[in-house]
Amino acid sequence: MDEQQELFDRLTTDTSITTEDLDVMVSVMAKSKKEYEQRKAKSDEAHAIYQEKRAKLVSTLQACNKKKYSVDGIGTVSVTEKLKVRTPKGLEAKKELAAWLKQQLGDDGMHTYLSVNYNSLNSLYNQEFEHAKDRGQGGDFYIPGIEKPEAEFGLSFRK
């Protein structure tokens, strides 16, 4: 472990730290973030190159009417096909899907497949919680079917 990391670890458990100590901690965190971003950029670049080569191989195999191809000592590649659909965006499309699910699978099946996006649900909850606080009802606020929220603490760092 390097000297800065040891200091960082010590400072995170010491409650009597100075502003100079906090300066060091922020400095160490900023250096770590920069290293992460540099490595991630290289990883993203390598992934893009891999995806490009993969796409070229798939199109070449398809052009040769090959679903599978083996190279001794290397391995076998196979072209697979998987259909993907997007979730409905508009209200009418959502209603149509809900009606179809209910017809095909019943109420329980419909509710199994109709889920709320995590980000949308959190946005709704926070918006409604703010309205409840404005009305003086923040302490009693809840949405039926939703567990009590947990606080998540993050850290924003910008240069």
Helices and strands as residue ranges (DSSP letters): H 3-13, H 19-63, E 68-71, E 75-78, H 91-113, H 118-134, G 138-140
